Each structure stands twice: as C-alpha cells, then as structure tokens.
Amino acid sequence: MKRFYQSNNSSKTCKNCRIIRTFLLAVLFIVLLGLIKSDQLHYLHIVTPMNAAIFIIIIGSIMFGLATPTEAAGVGAFSTLILGLILTRLNLKRIFSALKESVFQSSMIFVIAIGGKLFVNFIALTGLAAEITQWINTSGVSMFAVMALIVILYIFLGMFLDPIGIILLTLPLTIPIVESFGFSLIWFGVVVIKLLEIGLVTPPIGLNVFVIKSIVSDKISLETIFVGVAWFLVAEIFVLAAILMIPTLSLFLTTFI
C-alpha cells in the first residue's frame, strides 16, 4: 500500500505534478459554471479589459515557461504599473501608496519568516518532531488516520492563518511524519498546496475572498461572494479527495522524467 504513495522525490518533477491537479480542477470549474444559471452571471460585467489583460499576462508567462509563479507576481505588478500609466489611472500619490503598502506587507512576511526560522530551530533543539514520529510509529496508528489528522489540521489553520505562516509552522512537524510512512514528498507537497488553496477561500478569513471584495468594492456584498465561492470550494474538496485516494493523479507524470 505504501508503494502506491511513493515516487521519485526529485524536485525536477514538481512542476509536472501540478498539471493533472490543475487540469482536473479546471474541468470541474467549467462544469460548475455550466450549471450556474445565466441570471447569476451578470456580475461578470465587473471584469474589465485591464483586469483580463493582466490575468492573461500573468498566467501566460507561467504557462509558456517565461516566468516562475514567484516571478510572475513581479510581471503582474510591472504590467499593472504600465497599464495604469497608459490609461492614466495612476499618479504619483497612488504609486506611493502602493509602494508603502508593498513595504508593509513584505515586512510582515519577513517577520513571519523570522518567526518560522526560530520555530524550526526550536523543533530541532528539542527533538519534538522525532519524538512525535516515534510516538506515531510505536502507537500503531494507521497512515490513513495520520493523513486525516494532517488534513484536518491544515483546513483548520487555513481558516485563520495565511499560507506562508501555515507552511513555516507545520512542515517542520509534518514532513518527518510523512517520511516515516514512506510517502512521496512530491505527492504530499501537492496535497499541502491544495489544502492551502482551500484555506484561501474558507470562512471566516478566506483571504482570496477579501481580495475579490477589495476589487469589486461595494458592487457585491461579502456574503454574496462567499456564497458564490461555496460551489467552487466543493470542487476543491473533490479534487483533494481524488489526490488523496488516487495519488497516481499527481505522480504518474514523474515516471516520464
């Protein structure tokens, strides 16, 4: 059974492992959009040509291998700046405000990273991860029960914390546990990313929902956005269940590398 969840852990294959997960999720989203009544799609008029252009630039740079997801964030920011200047929607005051907010957000991320580094050192000095792993191995808990607890943990944390904080807090503990069962770290990485994506749209925080709210302003209420996201959250959970039960969905491409 463990071999069902094992694969080559080369980081070279990580990009390929996201293809099936993304494709499956895209198919489900298209199906959901087809099931939505036409009178519920009138909010699409909020999507402006500028928003569509930025979306195409960001996603296109990733899909065609011109930029990594991290670099694509810079591409998106630069594209927004250029388009804003061309359309005369940006002035020095707004640019300064955006830079100020960027510095503030970056500082928060660095503080979280510093705290995560301290936490990792604490785990290493106390041997907590090794103790937890040994306790799980000696207690006879099944690997399915352990994965279920890990999934519940990530979903719960995703309701209140941002993805970076969750990664820094949990991976020092969960990776040794996963390795002790002989699971593929590539497969586990795909599962963690999917759990973080679910956390981004899960109440009460749902960071992506608040991002959408900031874009549409008062045109759509926050409650309406959460209701609209609910069906897509069901699709996310379905894909997560498929990856957990059929790890080949995220691992079979590694056999071609």
C-alpha positions in Angstrom: 0.0 0.0 0.0 2.8 2.4 0.8 4.3 1.9 -2.7 1.0 3.3 -4.0 2.0 6.6 -2.4 5.7 6.5 -3.3 7.5 8.1 -6.2 10.8 9.7 -7.2 11.2 12.7 -5.0 13.3 14.7 -7.4 12.4 18.4 -7.3 12.8 18.4 -11.1 9.4 16.7 -11.4 7.4 19.1 -9.1 6.2 21.4 -11.9 4.9 18.4 -13.9 3.0 17.1 -10.9 0.8 20.2 -10.8 -0.5 19.6 -14.3 -3.1 16.9 -13.6 -4.3 18.6 -10.4 -4.8 21.9 -12.2 -6.4 20.3 -15.2 -8.9 18.3 -13.1 -9.8 21.4 -11.1 -10.3 23.5 -14.3 -12.6 20.8 -15.7 -14.7 20.9 -12.5 -14.8 24.7 -12.5 -16.1 24.7 -16.1 -18.8 22.1 -15.2 -19.8 24.3 -12.3 -20.0 27.4 -14.5 -22.2 25.4 -16.9 -24.6 24.5 -14.0 -24.9 28.1 -12.8 -28.0 29.9 -14.0 -27.4 32.6 -16.5 -29.1 35.2 -14.3 -26.4 34.6 -11.7 -23.6 35.5 -14.2 -24.4 39.2 -14.5 -21.6 40.0 -12.1 -19.1 39.2 -14.9 -19.5 42.8 -16.3 -17.2 43.8 -13.4 -14.3 42.1 -15.3 -12.7 45.0 -17.2 -10.4 44.6 -20.2 -7.5 45.8 -18.0 -8.2 43.0 -15.5 -8.4 40.5 -18.3 -5.1 41.7 -19.8 -3.2 41.4 -16.6 -4.7 38.0 -16.0 -3.6 36.8 -19.5 -0.1 38.3 -19.0 0.4 36.6 -15.6 -1.0 33.2 -16.5 0.6 33.2 -19.9 4.1 33.9 -18.5 3.7 30.9 -16.3 2.1 28.5 -18.8 4.7 29.3 -21.5 7.6 28.9 -19.1 8.7 32.6 -19.3 8.4 33.0 -15.5 8.0 31.0 -12.3 4.9 31.7 -10.2 7.0 33.9 -7.9 8.5 35.8 -10.9 5.0 36.1 -12.4 4.0 38.2 -9.4 6.6 40.7 -10.4 5.5 40.5 -14.0 1.9 41.2 -12.9 3.0 44.2 -10.7 5.0 45.7 -13.6 2.2 45.1 -16.1 -0.3 46.8 -13.8 2.0 49.8 -13.4 2.5 50.1 -17.2 -1.2 49.7 -18.0 -2.2 52.1 -15.2 0.1 54.8 -16.5 -1.1 54.2 -20.1 -4.7 54.5 -19.1 -3.9 57.5 -16.8 -5.3 55.7 -13.7 -2.2 56.0 -11.7 -0.5 59.1 -10.4 2.4 59.7 -8.0 0.1 59.7 -5.0 -1.3 56.3 -5.8 2.1 54.8 -6.8 3.5 56.0 -3.4 0.5 54.5 -1.6 1.0 51.1 -3.4 4.8 51.1 -2.6 4.0 51.9 1.0 1.5 49.0 1.2 4.0 46.7 -0.5 6.7 47.6 2.1 4.3 46.9 4.9 3.2 43.6 3.5 6.8 42.5 2.8 7.8 43.4 6.3 5.0 41.3 7.7 6.2 38.3 5.6 9.8 38.8 6.8 8.6 38.8 10.4 6.7 35.6 9.8 9.7 34.1 8.1 11.9 35.0 11.1 9.4 33.5 13.5 9.3 30.4 11.4 13.1 30.1 11.4 13.1 30.4 15.2 10.3 27.8 15.4 12.3 25.4 13.2 15.4 25.8 15.4 13.2 25.2 18.5 11.9 21.9 16.9 15.5 20.8 16.1 16.8 21.6 19.5 14.0 19.9 21.4 13.7 16.9 19.1 10.0 17.3 19.1 9.5 16.1 15.5 11.5 13.0 16.2 9.5 12.3 19.4 6.2 12.7 17.6 7.3 10.5 14.7 8.5 7.8 17.1 5.2 8.0 19.1 3.1 7.6 16.0 5.2 4.6 14.8 5.0 2.8 18.2 1.3 3.6 18.8 0.3 1.7 15.7 -1.8 4.5 14.3 -2.6 3.8 10.6 -1.2 6.0 7.9 -4.8 6.9 6.8 -5.7 8.2 10.3 -2.5 10.3 10.3 -3.2 11.8 6.9 -6.8 12.5 8.0 -5.5 14.4 11.1 -3.0 16.3 8.9 -5.8 17.3 6.5 -8.0 18.5 9.4 -5.1 20.4 10.9 -4.3 22.3 7.6 -8.0 23.1 6.9 -8.4 24.4 10.5 -5.3 26.6 10.3 -6.3 27.7 6.8 -9.4 29.3 8.3 -7.3 31.8 10.3 -3.7 32.0 9.0 -2.0 32.9 5.8 -0.3 30.2 3.6 3.2 31.3 4.4 2.6 31.1 8.2 1.0 27.7 7.9 3.9 26.3 5.8 6.5 27.6 8.3 4.6 26.3 11.3 3.6 22.9 10.1 6.2 21.5 7.7 8.9 21.0 10.3 6.5 18.6 12.1 4.6 17.0 9.2 7.5 16.2 6.8 9.2 13.8 9.3 5.9 12.1 9.9 5.1 11.7 6.2 8.7 10.4 5.5 8.3 7.9 8.3 5.4 6.3 6.4 7.4 6.3 3.2 5.1 8.7 1.4 6.3 10.6 -1.6 7.1 14.2 -0.6 6.0 15.3 -4.1 2.6 13.9 -3.5 2.5 15.4 0.0 3.5 18.7 -1.5 0.6 18.7 -3.9 -1.8 17.8 -1.1 -0.5 20.6 1.1 -0.8 23.2 -1.8 -4.4 22.0 -2.4 -5.1 22.4 1.4 -3.7 25.9 1.3 -5.8 26.8 -1.7 -8.9 25.6 0.2 -7.9 27.7 3.2 -7.7 30.8 1.0 -11.5 30.6 0.3 -12.7 29.1 3.6 -14.6 31.3 6.1 -14.1 33.2 8.3 -11.0 34.7 6.8 -10.8 33.4 3.2 -8.0 35.8 2.0 -8.9 35.4 -1.7 -12.5 36.3 -0.9 -11.4 39.5 0.7 -9.1 40.2 -2.3 -12.1 39.9 -4.6 -14.2 42.1 -2.3 -11.5 44.8 -2.4 -11.6 44.7 -6.2 -15.4 44.9 -6.6 -15.8 47.4 -3.7 -19.5 47.9 -2.8 -20.8 46.4 -6.0 -21.1 42.9 -4.4 -21.5 42.1 -0.8 -19.1 39.9 1.1 -21.8 37.4 1.8 -22.7 37.1 -1.9 -19.0 36.4 -2.7 -18.8 33.6 0.0 -22.0 32.1 -1.3 -20.6 32.1 -4.9 -17.4 30.6 -3.8 -19.1 27.7 -2.0 -19.6 25.6 -5.1 -16.0 26.0 -6.2 -15.0 25.1 -2.6 -16.9 21.8 -3.2 -14.8 21.3 -6.4 -11.6 21.9 -4.5 -12.5 19.3 -1.8 -13.4 16.8 -4.6 -10.0 17.3 -6.2 -8.3 17.0 -2.8 -10.2 13.7 -2.1 -9.2 12.4 -5.5 -5.5 13.2 -5.0 -5.6 11.6 -1.5 -7.3 8.4 -2.7 -5.6 8.1 -6.1 -2.1 9.6 -5.7 -1.3 8.5 -9.3 -3.1 11.6 -10.4 -0.2 13.7 -9.2 2.6 11.2 -9.5 2.3 9.3 -12.8 4.0 12.1 -14.8 7.1 11.6 -12.7 7.6 8.2 -14.4 8.4 10.0 -17.7 11.3 12.0 -16.2 
